[in-house]
Amino acid sequence: MSRSTALKGARIAFALLVAAFLVKVGVDNASQLRHVHLRARPRPLIAGAPLVVLAGLLLPLAWRRLVSAWGTDVPARVALRIWVLSQASRYLLTGVATLASRTALSAKAGVARSLAAASTLVEIGILVVLAAVGAAACLPSRVLAAPVRLAAVIVGLAALAALPVVLRFGGRALPRLHALRPEALRTGRLYETVAIDAASIALRCLAFVLFAIGLLPHVGVGDGFLLAGALQAAALVGLIGFTPAGLGVREGVLAGLLHRGLPQVTLGDAAAVAVAWRAYEFVFEVGWVVTATVMGRKTQVRARAADNDGTTGDDLGGG
């Protein structure tokens, strides 16, 4: 059995295990699922919107910094367009589409295919570790045992600290991939990538806290750490799960953790908030895709105008 087949099998098994758990929770709390008592408070909902926008902007900028860690500089608007358009493909069944899309779009902008692919995988790894650390740090001990929380934080931070060593080892193991040569790796920019990704996650957590406060009665700022931890635990499962963009699984985990951690929140209310949060985020994702598409069209127009004038225009990878 190949390593890729074993990994795919493990992901499917994990997803099935989570799904079975969610079905059991739903059956045990079927009566609560029929009753939803949300109360919309506009101010927290509106206040969270700029945070979601900024969090969405930081992720492509973090990927741009990651690529530059190997000495390849990409203009910010180009990185934004590549990241946003490739990220939209994650709604397909596997992560292969995202990897292929990121690689193809990056190649048009002059980024080596090996670097584009490797940076995408490293980005996912960083986000997984940060989500695990965030969940462990924020979830209370009544939801996740203290020894497990402490171990997850220590292991996660150690993994992030050792990232340059791991990547240099990988570069030596793949000498044919010149773009990933170990001596080209800039440690400072790699850690900057981690910091930007962490800032994006923190902003998204704060936005979700405001979102939950805006919808759930009897939930306030004092519940912020539980809300943030539940969001990151759900994101972690969504990142490593099998479903497209974590659809269904992420919402189920988030609803289960909110209901378990906040006794005053029924499972019906928790599930409604989880689904509403996905829709809320999706609106902003569509906005980013539209923005990236418009940027690409403007780039094409400028390139054609430059060609007609006999000058050289910047190729921003728009096709």
Helices and strands as residue ranges (DSSP letters): H 3-28, H 30-33, H 42-68, H 76-87, G 88-91, H 96-108, H 113-138, H 146-161, H 163-173, G 178-180, G 182-184, H 187-215, G 221-223, H 224-240, G 244-246, H 249-261, H 267-309
